[in-house]
Amino acid sequence: MLKKYKITCDEATTICDKNQYGEASFLEKMKLNLHFLNCKTCYSYTKQNMSLTKLYKGHASSCQSLKHCMTDEDKLALKKEFEKIKL
């Protein structure tokens, strides 16, 4: 009976990635957790993946507060360059 719930490491990493974005089904999550009982490598991969996601989300949220705009001088210089190209 457990054979139908057995997955390979490739399938486990795919489910891990899906789970990270909330796309994994309950059955897939169950298969993944059963796989972790026998495979510590995939368990480590999942932990590292979650850590990187948290780190990235933290950096991305702090980056959103910064304005990434060109100065008026840069805009004017770019506009002049476009006018030269149009001829």
C-alpha positions, 0 to 999 in steps of 0.5 A, spaced: 500 500 500 505 504 501 508 503 494 503 508 491 506 513 495 513 512 494 516 517 490 523 519 487 528 524 489 526 528 483 519 528 484 520 530 491 524 536 489 519 538 484 513 537 490 518 541 494 518 547 489 511 547 488 509 547 496 514 553 496 509 557 492 502 553 495 501 549 489 502 542 492 496 538 493 495 535 500 497 528 497 503 531 494 505 534 501 503 527 504 508 523 499 513 528 500 513 527 508 513 520 507 519 521 503 523 525 508 523 519 513 528 515 508 531 521 505 535 526 509 538 529 503 531 531 500 529 534 507 536 538 507 534 541 500 527 543 503 530 546 509 535 550 505 530 552 500 525 555 505 531 558 508 533 562 501 525 563 500 525 567 507 531 571 505 529 573 499 522 575 501 525 579 506 530 582 501 525 584 496 520 587 501 526 592 503 527 593 496 520 595 494 521 601 499 526 604 495 525 608 489 528 606 483 527 612 478 532 616 473 533 623 475 531 629 470 538 630 467 538 622 465 531 622 462 533 629 458 540 625 456 536 619 454 531 623 450 536 627 446 539 620 444 533 617 442 532 624 438 539 623 435 537 615 433 530 617 429 534 623 425 
